[in-house]
Amino acid sequence: MFKLQIKYLSFFFGIISILSFFNILYSYYFNLYLNLDTYYFTLATSLILFIVLFKFGKYDFKSNIFDKILTIFLGYLLIPLVLSIPFHFSIYNLTFSNSFFEAISGFTSTGFTVFDNIKLIDQSLIIWRSSTQWIGGLYFLFSIIYLIDIYDDSFKKTLTNYISFNSSEILKQAAKIFILYTSLTILIFIILNIFSIRIFDSLNLALTIISSGGFLPVNELSMIIKENVQIIIFSLLMLFSFFSLFFSYNLIFLRKKNVNFFYEDLHLFAYLVVVVTIFFLFFSFNYDFFINLFAIISSMTNIGFSLNPGQENLNFIYLILVIIGGSFFSTSSGLRFIKIYSLFKFSLNQILSFSRPKNVFMNKLIFTKINFNLYEINKYFLTIIIFILSLFILTSLLSLSGITFVDSFKLSILTLMNTVNSSIYGLKEFDFYNLQLFSKYCLIFFMIVGRIELLTILLLIKKFLFKN
């Protein structure tokens, strides 16, 4: 019998009630009364759920990993239900499926939208869309701490010196995450304002960038980002969701600069430099380099924004960058560069060990003394296998629904990697509003699958199919 830790979810309903209250104040201040009632309804619903779950829900720090995974999965269903209230009861007559799709897309930081023209949406609802991403990014980071036991010891060492988290360590890390996440959001907002982006757009973009989301406050980002200096700054700000959330904190506040806390970010920095250099040398002849830089970083961070619609010949390369992803402790998705690099190095060492049996090859990452073992490699390999199977299943389901194979394949990658459909992937004009109900719910399910660590899916399969 599973014992869901629903008290864990109460914290996020409390945040939703606060965001609802802020939206009410915003609506009154700017005389935006069209959707005001929906925020009152959301405030009441989230507040009741917060009180009930906090008072009557049970939480056990020592609960098994399967209970924790199912609790996280329940959160990805229940929280978007509340977040969908302003969409469903707004003046735009969205059906429940479209409202839930929009909420799931925001909460998983994917960015698929059923709205065709953002200009026609009430400003308060635009802020609400961006807020769904922000709380979704926070939920994802908290979930990593909550499910820390499924990760490798080498990954844990980038967060703390503890191999196993007790209750006090979990609370300490959770508080640090909330403060850092909020502080970085404010910092991004201030920097965007400094570079002549109006306050409303800066607020929405800050909520989007820090969560690695895909919602925009306008139809085209080029309507906001126009100058080269703005493109450069925006590109650099997107890196906040590429590197570890603790990267900047450790640089400033860590007294003893233990390389274990930086090794993944050092690998990511080297990866970023190599990719940018390759694009600069081979792919910048037909396009402005700053446009290419923006598209590169946008893909690597799984945000997916684009500024130039004419980059169809690079679709496949950008999709590869999307699949690789960023830091495991960031709001970006992807398979994670460090996993792919470890698999590549291990495979290379295995091949060399057969050709040169007298030599000893160390399975050790550069920038650190940490060795990765066969158990970790097996988990990395299984993660890739699960991704390939998920990609095949979703592509098949979408193709059977009448979507062309090419679009189904691209859309499946973006769905599993929680990346918005934009012109750099050749899917800018994809219509989610009129998508068949079956296809829409397939995307909803796989958006959640993509956001949950793929390894957790394997653990659940093992639990239900191999009970012994």
N, C-alpha and C positions, 0 to 999 in steps of 0.2 A: 504494500500500500504506500503510495507516494504522499509525502507530507510537504505540501507547498508552503514556502516561506513568504506568505502574502504580506506580512508586516513590512518586508523589505520594499514592497511596491508603494506603501503609504507615503513615503518621502516624496515620490515623484508626483503623486496626486496633490500633495501640498504645494509643490512648485507650480503645477498647472493652475491651482487656485490663485496663486500670486500673480501669474502671468495674465489670468483672466481679469483680475482686479486692475492691473496696469492698463489693459486694453479698454476697460470701462472708463478709467480716468482719461485716457487718450481720446476716446470717442467724445466725451463731454467737453474736453478742452478745445477740440477742433470741430465741434458741432457735427459729429458723424453719428447720426442716430439710426441709420438704416438697419444696422445689424446689432444694435446695442442689446436687445433682449437676449440674443444668443450667448453673449458673454456672461450675462447674469445667470442664465441656465447652466452654463459651463462652470461658473464659479460655485453655484450651489451643488452641482453634481460632484465635482472634484473635492469640495470641502467635506461633503458627507462621506465619500469614499475614504478620504484621508482619515477622518475621525474613526470610522468603523474599522478600517484595516489596522490602524495604529492601536486602537483600544482592544480589539478582539482577536486580531491576527497574532500568530505565534511566529517567533523567530529563534532558530537554533543555529549558532555558529558552527556546531559540529554535525550538521545535517549532511547526508551523503551527496556526492556530486550530481547524481541523477535528479534528486529533488531540486537542487540549485538550477540545473539546466532547464527543467520544466517550469520553474518559477520565472526564469528569464524569458522563456518562450511565451508564457502567459502574459507577461508584461508587454511583449511586442504585439499582443492581440488586444489586451484590455485598455492600455493607455491610449493607443490611437482611436479606440472607440469614443473616448471622452474628447480627445482632440478633434474628432470629426464633427462634433456638435455644431460649432459655428459655421462649418461648410454646409451641413445638411439643412440647417434652419435659416440660412441666409436668404437674401432676396434673389439669389441666382438659381434657385430651383434645382439644386443638385440632388440626384438620387442617392440612396444610401450607399450603393456600390461605388459611385464616383466620389462621394464624400470620404468614405473609408479608404479608398485608393489614394486620395490626395493626402490624407492624414498619415497613412502608412509610408507613402513616398517621402513625406517630410521627416517622419520619426526615424526612418532608416537612413536618412541623409542621402536619398537617391536623387530626387529632384524631378521625377516624371510628374507632369501636371495635366489635369483635364481642362484647365482654363486656356482658351485660345488667345484672348487679348487681355493682358495684365492691366492695361490702361483703364479698362472698364470696371476693375475691382475696387471696392471700398478700401481706403488706406489702412483702416484698422484691421481688415481681413488680410491684407498683404503682410502686415506685421505679425499677425497670428500665424500665417504660413511659415514665416521665417522662424518664429518661436518654436514651432513643432520640430524644426531641425535642431535648434539649440538644445532643447530638452532631450531630444533623441541622441545627440552626441554625448551629452552628460550621462545618459542611461547606459550607453555603450561603454564608456570609460569605467563607470561603476561596475558594470558587468564583468569586465576583465579582472578587477580586484576580487569580485564575488566568486568568479570561476578560476581563481589563480592556480588551483591545484591541478588543472589540466595542462598547464603550460610547463615548459622545460625549465630546469634549474638555471640555465644560462640566461633565459628571459627574465626570470624572477630577480636575478642579480642586477638587472638594469633599473630595478625599482627600489630594492632594499637588500640588506645583508641577510634578511631572514629567508630561509627556504620554505618554511611553512608559516602561514599567517594565523595568529591567534586573534581574538576579538579586538583587543586594544590596537593591534597593528592594522587591522582592517579599517577601524574607525579613524586612525591616524592618517592612513593613506587616502581614505575617502574624503576627509576634511581638506587635505592638501590638494586633491584633485579639484574639488569644488572651488576653492579659493583661486587656484591657478587658472582654471577654465574661465571663471568670471573675470579675473584680472586681465587675461589675454584678450577676452572679448572687448573689454573697455579700451585696452591699448590699441587694438585694431580699429575700433570706432574713432578714436582720437586721431590716429595717423591718417585715416581716410579723410577726415575733416580738414586736416592740415593741408592736404593736397587737393583742395577745392572740390570735394564731392559733398553735395548738400546733406544735411543732417539726416533726413529721412532715408535716403539711399545708403548713407554710411552705416546707419543702425541695422538695416536689413542685410547689407553685405557683410557686416561684422558677425552677425548671427549665422550667416551662411558659411563664411570662411572658416571660422573656428570649429564648426561641426562637419566640415567637408561636405556640405550640402550642395543642392543644385537649383534652389529657388532664387529667382531674381525679382526685384521690385519693378522691373520694366520688361518690355518684350525682348529687347536686345541689349546686351551689356555695352555695346559700342555707343549707345546713347548716353552712357555715364562715363566710361573710360575712353577718352579721346586723344590725349597727349601721350607722347612716349614716356615721360616721367611718371605719369599715372599708371601706364602699363607695367613699367619696371617695379614700382612700389607695390602694385596689386599682386604681381607675380611673386615678389618676395614675401608678402603677407600670407599668401597661400601655403608657403612652406611651414607655417605654424601647424598645419594639419598633416604635414608630411613627416616631420621629425617627431620624436617622442614629446609628449606634453611636458615631461620633466626635464627636457634638454636645457631650456633656458634657465630653469630654476637651479639645476645642478651647476651650470656655468657660473652663476652669480653667488649662490649661497653655500655650495658644498665646500667645506674647508679642506678636506683631504680629497684631492682629485683622483679618486679611484677609477681606473680605466674601465672597470666593469660597468660603471654607470653610463659610459659614453660609447662603448664599442659598436652598438648597432647604429647609432647616429653617425659615427665616423665612417662606417661602411656606406651608409646612405649618402653622405656628403661626397664620397669618392664616386659612387654610382651616379649622382646628379652631375658632377663635373664631367664625367666620361660621356654621358648622354648629351649634355649641352654642347660639348666639344664636337662630337660626331655630327650633330645637327648643324652646327656653325660651319663645319668644313664641307658637308655634302648636301645639305638640304635647304640652304639659305639663299639660293640663287634667284628663285622666282618670288620669294616672299621677304618681307621685312623681317630681320632677325628678331626684333622685339615681339612681333606677332608669333613667330615660331617659339620663342622662349616662353611666352604666355601659354601657348598650347601644350608645350612639353610639361611645364610645371602643373598645369591644370589637369593633365592626364595622370601624372605621377601621384598627385594628391587625391585622385578619384573625385575631384570636383566636376570637371568636364566642361567648363565654360570655354567659349570660343569668341574670337573677335573678327575673324576673316572666314567667310563662307566658302572660299575657293581653295580648300586643301584636301580635296577628295583623294588625291593620289597617295596621301600619307595616312589614310584611315587605318590601315592594318597596323602600321607602326605605333600609332597612338593607342590602339586597342591593346597592343602588347604591353605598353607602359601602364595602362589601366590594370591589366591582369597582375603585373608585378607588385604594384602598390607601394606603400611606405612603411613606417615604423609599426611594430605590433602594438605599441601603446600610444597610438594616435587615433584620431577619428577617421582616418582614411581606411579604405578596405584593401582588397587585393590579397594575393597569396603571400605577400611579404618578401621583400628582396632578400633578407637574410636567410630565409628558408631555401629559396631557389639557389642562392650562392653556396650554401652549405651542401645541398644535394649535388650541385655541379662539382664542387671540390672533392667530395667524397667519391663520386663516380670516377673522376679523373684519377684519384689516388688508387682506386681499385684496379683500374686499367693498367696504370704504371706498375703496380705491385706484381702483376702477372708478367709484364714484359721485363721488369728488373727485380726479380725475387730477392736479391741480396740487399737491396736498399730498403730503408725504413721511411715510410711516408706518414707524416703527422696530420691527423684530422683536426687542425687547429685554425681558427680564424685569425686574420691579420688584425693588428691593433690591440690584441689581447692574448692572454695565456690560456683562455678557456678552450677546452677541447669538446667537440661534440661526439657523442657516442652513437652506437648502432640503434639504440632504442629511439633516440631523437630523430635520426635519419628515417627510420620506419614511419614515424608519425608525420614527418614532412612529406614523405612519399604518399602516404594514405590521404593526406590533405589534398594533394594534387589529383589523385585518383577520384576522390569525391567531387572535386570541382569539375573534372572532365565528364563524369557521369551526370552531374547536375546540369551541365551545359548541354549534353546530348539530349537529356529528357526534356528540358525546357524548350530547346530548339525544335524538337519533334512536335511537342504540344502546340507551339505557336504556329508551326508550319501546317499542321492539321487544321488550324483555325482559319486558314486562308491568307496568312501573312507569307510573303515570299521568303524563300530559304535564306537569302543573304540578309534581309532585314531581321528575320527570326534569329539568326546566328549573332548578329551584332547586338540586337536588343537583349539576348540572353546573357551575353558577356557583361553588358552594362548593368543589367538587373542583378546578377550575382556579385558584381563588383560595386554595386550601389553608386553608379555614376550616371549623371544626367545625359540624356540624348541631345547632342548638339551637332553643329555642322561639321566639326572635325571628325565625326564618326559617320557622317552621311545620313543622320536620322533626325535632323532638325524639325522637319515637317510631319513627324509621325503623330497620328491622331489617337490620343488615349481616350478622349471623351466618347467616341463612337465605337470603341473596341468591344468585341463580344464579351459577354459576362464571364464565360469560361476562361478566356485569355486574361481577362483582368484579374481574376482570382488566382490564376497561375502566377502572374507577375507579383501579386501581393505575397503569396506563399514564398516564392523564391527571393523576393527582396528581404524577407525575414531570414531565410536560410543564409543568404549572403552576409547579412549583418552579424548573425551568430557565428562564432568561430566554427569553421567547417568540421573541425575535429569533434565538436560536440554532437554533430549529427551521427558520426560513427559510434560514439559512446551510447547514444540512445538506441541505435540499431542493435548494438551488442547487448544492451540491457533487455530489449524486448524479444529478440530472436534467439539469443544464447543465454538464457537465464541461469544456466549452471556455470 
